[in-house]
């Protein structure tokens, strides 16, 4: 009886294997998305019109992604594309290099989209408007400040009844008007000097500097400091402690520039570090070490706490 059951089971297995079956699995739909924009460059405050086509036409909305390459900014907008086409207007929230891509909502990995780039700049235009003689200059300042974005500055000249408006290098708002830079002395209370310009903000302490965005609201680099190193007999470099003691600060200001120098005197010599903030220019350093001992020296700049997504990096050699 046992042998009979075993033979019957074997027969069933063999019979089943003689009739193979298959399941027809349909591959997922791949959506092809083509994007275009009405402009590849615009001024901050202007809108960019995006057009797109999707094949095949999706039943789900299309998600259009706007991302800035260096600041870590990103925003998504959903738009209907039932007929396979869509349009929308978008106003970038910041100057910078914006990338635009898209995918069908719920089918991100089955969507293929090109990427278009738009460069958003501060205003750099010259406008001429006719005015009536005798109107106060403050009237025109109010119109300008409300119409154009942060970073614009301007000069007013009256020539034959025509005001000429022209933008200058990027300035900063000081709470009342646009100026080339803002200098705040908080050394006595908080231990630092603060400078804000149209391109960068920073706070200079005794032994280090913190870099910010132009409004000093977001940190870009938490700690920048300088070292003087001496080459030893073993071929290794070692810090001589040039930033020793309390530094002496020297501050010079002009209409469009402020220089802040901190000077250290140690057993090894004098170390002078100058931060130069000039209208419309990136921050510049001038570092000078005057040795009072013999040897071979080098100066090293160290950064700690870099916000990599918000700092543009360049490689260069001296």
C-alpha positions in Angstrom: 0.0 0.0 0.0 2.8 2.4 0.8 4.6 1.6 -2.5 1.4 2.4 -4.4 1.0 5.8 -2.8 4.7 6.7 -3.6 4.2 5.7 -7.2 1.0 7.8 -7.5 2.8 10.8 -6.1 5.7 10.4 -8.5 3.2 10.1 -11.4 1.5 13.3 -10.4 4.8 15.3 -10.2 5.9 14.0 -13.6 2.5 14.8 -15.1 2.6 18.3 -13.8 6.1 19.0 -15.1 5.0 18.0 -18.6 2.7 21.0 -18.8 4.7 24.1 -18.0 2.9 27.4 -17.6 4.0 31.1 -17.8 2.8 34.5 -16.6 2.8 37.4 -19.0 4.3 40.4 -16.9 3.9 43.7 -18.5 6.9 46.1 -18.1 6.1 49.4 -16.3 5.2 52.4 -18.5 8.2 54.7 -19.1 7.2 58.4 -19.3 9.3 60.6 -21.6 9.2 64.2 -20.4 10.6 67.1 -22.5 11.1 70.5 -20.8 11.8 74.0 -22.1 11.9 77.5 -20.7 11.2 80.9 -22.1 14.5 82.3 -20.8 17.8 80.9 -19.6 18.7 84.0 -17.7 16.6 86.4 -15.6 16.7 88.9 -12.8 15.8 88.1 -9.3 12.0 88.7 -8.8 11.2 87.7 -12.4 9.2 84.5 -13.3 10.3 81.7 -15.6 7.7 80.1 -17.8 8.2 76.3 -18.1 6.6 74.2 -20.8 6.6 70.4 -20.9 5.3 67.5 -22.8 4.8 63.9 -21.5 4.5 60.7 -23.6 2.3 58.8 -23.0 -0.1 61.2 -21.3 -0.3 60.4 -17.6 -3.3 60.2 -15.4 -1.2 61.4 -12.5 0.1 65.0 -12.1 3.6 65.9 -13.1 6.0 67.0 -10.4 8.4 69.8 -11.6 11.5 70.2 -9.4 13.4 73.4 -9.1 16.8 73.2 -7.3 19.7 75.6 -6.9 23.0 74.0 -7.5 25.1 75.5 -4.7 22.7 76.7 -1.9 20.8 73.6 -1.2 17.5 75.2 -2.1 14.8 73.0 -3.7 11.1 73.3 -4.3 8.6 71.0 -6.1 5.4 72.0 -7.9 2.7 69.6 -9.1 0.9 70.4 -12.4 -1.8 68.6 -14.4 -0.8 67.0 -17.7 -3.9 65.0 -18.7 -3.4 65.9 -22.4 0.3 65.2 -22.3 1.3 68.9 -22.1 1.7 71.4 -19.2 2.8 74.9 -18.5 3.6 76.8 -15.3 5.3 79.9 -14.1 7.9 79.9 -11.3 9.7 82.7 -9.5 13.1 81.6 -8.1 13.4 82.5 -4.4 17.1 83.4 -4.8 19.8 84.4 -7.2 21.9 81.4 -8.4 22.1 78.6 -10.8 18.7 76.8 -10.9 18.1 73.4 -12.5 14.6 72.2 -13.6 13.6 68.6 -14.0 10.3 66.7 -13.8 8.7 63.3 -13.2 5.3 61.8 -13.1 4.0 61.7 -9.6 4.2 58.1 -8.2 6.4 57.1 -11.1 9.7 58.8 -10.4 11.8 55.9 -11.4 9.8 55.3 -14.6 10.2 58.9 -15.7 12.9 60.2 -18.0 13.3 64.0 -18.1 15.8 66.4 -19.6 17.3 69.1 -17.2 17.2 72.8 -18.1 19.2 75.5 -16.3 18.3 79.1 -15.6 20.8 81.6 -14.2 19.1 84.2 -11.8 21.1 87.4 -11.3 20.8 90.6 -9.5 19.6 93.5 -11.5 22.2 95.1 -13.7 20.2 97.6 -15.8 20.1 101.2 -16.6 16.7 103.0 -16.8 15.8 106.5 -17.6 12.5 108.0 -16.5 11.2 111.5 -16.9 10.3 113.4 -13.7 8.8 116.7 -12.7 11.3 119.1 -11.2 11.0 119.8 -7.5 9.8 116.4 -6.4 11.8 115.1 -3.3 14.5 112.6 -3.9 13.0 110.3 -1.2 10.0 109.7 -3.5 12.2 108.0 -6.0 14.1 106.0 -3.4 10.8 104.6 -2.2 9.8 103.5 -5.7 13.2 101.9 -6.3 13.4 100.0 -3.1 9.9 98.6 -3.4 10.4 97.6 -7.0 13.8 95.9 -7.1 15.5 93.2 -5.1 18.1 93.2 -2.3 21.6 93.8 -3.6 20.6 96.6 -6.0 22.1 100.0 -5.4 21.7 103.1 -7.5 22.7 106.6 -8.3 20.5 109.5 -9.2 21.5 112.3 -11.5 19.3 115.1 -12.9 20.1 116.0 -16.4 17.7 118.1 -18.4 14.7 116.9 -16.5 15.6 113.2 -16.7 16.6 111.0 -13.8 19.2 108.4 -14.7 18.9 105.2 -12.6 21.9 102.9 -12.6 22.8 99.9 -10.5 26.1 99.7 -8.8 27.9 96.6 -7.4 25.9 94.6 -5.0 25.1 96.5 -1.8 23.5 95.6 1.5 20.4 97.0 3.2 21.2 98.6 6.6 17.6 99.0 7.7 17.2 102.5 6.1 18.9 102.3 2.7 21.3 100.3 0.6 25.0 100.8 1.4 28.3 99.2 0.2 28.8 97.5 3.6 27.6 97.5 7.2 30.1 97.5 10.0 29.1 96.7 13.6 31.4 96.9 16.6 30.4 94.3 19.2 33.9 93.6 20.4 33.4 95.1 23.8 30.1 93.2 24.5 30.3 90.0 22.4 34.0 89.8 21.4 33.7 90.3 17.6 33.5 92.8 14.8 30.7 92.2 12.2 30.9 93.1 8.5 28.1 92.5 6.0 28.4 93.2 2.3 26.4 92.2 -0.7 28.4 89.1 -1.2 29.4 87.9 2.3 28.9 88.4 6.0 31.4 87.6 8.8 32.2 88.0 12.4 35.8 88.4 13.4 36.9 87.1 16.8 40.3 87.2 18.4 41.4 83.8 17.2 38.9 82.8 14.5 36.3 84.1 12.0 32.8 82.8 11.2 31.5 83.3 7.7 27.8 83.9 7.0 25.5 84.8 4.1 25.3 88.5 3.4 22.6 89.1 6.0 24.5 87.1 8.7 21.5 84.8 9.2 23.0 81.5 8.0 26.5 80.2 8.8 28.6 79.2 5.8 31.9 78.3 7.6 31.9 78.0 11.4 35.6 78.4 12.0 38.4 79.9 9.9 41.9 80.4 11.5 45.5 80.8 10.4 48.6 78.9 11.5 52.3 79.6 11.1 54.3 76.4 10.8 58.1 75.9 10.9 60.0 73.2 9.1 61.8 71.0 11.6 65.0 69.0 11.2 63.0 65.8 10.8 61.3 67.3 7.8 58.0 67.8 9.6 56.0 71.0 9.9 54.9 72.2 13.4 52.8 75.1 14.6 54.8 77.9 16.3 51.8 79.3 18.1 51.9 82.6 16.2 48.3 83.4 17.3 49.3 83.9 20.9 48.1 86.5 23.4 45.4 89.1 22.8 45.5 90.6 19.2 45.7 94.3 18.4 42.9 95.3 16.0 43.3 98.0 13.4 40.2 99.1 11.5 40.2 101.5 8.6 37.0 102.5 6.7 36.2 104.5 3.6 33.0 105.1 1.7 33.2 101.8 -0.2 35.7 99.6 1.7 36.5 98.5 5.3 39.7 96.7 6.3 40.1 94.9 9.6 43.6 93.8 10.7 44.4 91.7 13.8 48.1 91.6 14.8 49.7 89.0 17.1 53.2 89.1 18.6 54.7 85.9 19.8 58.2 84.5 20.5 58.4 83.6 16.7 57.5 87.1 15.3 54.6 89.2 14.2 51.5 87.8 12.4 49.2 90.3 10.7 45.9 89.1 9.2 43.9 91.6 7.2 40.3 91.1 6.0 39.4 93.4 3.1 35.8 94.1 2.3 35.5 96.2 -0.9 32.3 97.2 -2.7 31.2 94.5 -5.2 34.2 92.3 -4.5 34.7 89.0 -2.7 36.3 89.0 0.7 40.1 89.1 0.4 42.8 88.2 2.9 46.3 89.6 3.4 48.4 87.5 5.7 52.0 88.6 6.6 54.3 86.8 9.0 57.5 88.7 10.0 59.8 86.1 11.7 62.0 87.0 14.6 63.7 83.6 14.7 65.6 81.7 12.0 64.0 78.9 10.0 61.7 78.0 7.1 58.0 78.9 7.6 54.7 78.4 5.9 51.2 79.9 6.6 48.2 77.5 6.6 44.5 78.5 6.5 42.2 76.1 8.2 38.4 75.8 7.8 36.1 73.8 10.1 32.4 73.3 9.9 32.0 74.0 6.2 28.4 74.0 4.9 29.4 72.2 1.7 26.1 72.6 0.0 26.2 76.4 0.5 29.9 77.1 -0.3 31.3 77.1 -3.8 34.6 75.4 -3.9 37.5 76.1 -6.3 40.8 74.4 -6.7 43.8 76.6 -7.3 47.5 76.5 -6.8 49.9 79.3 -5.7 
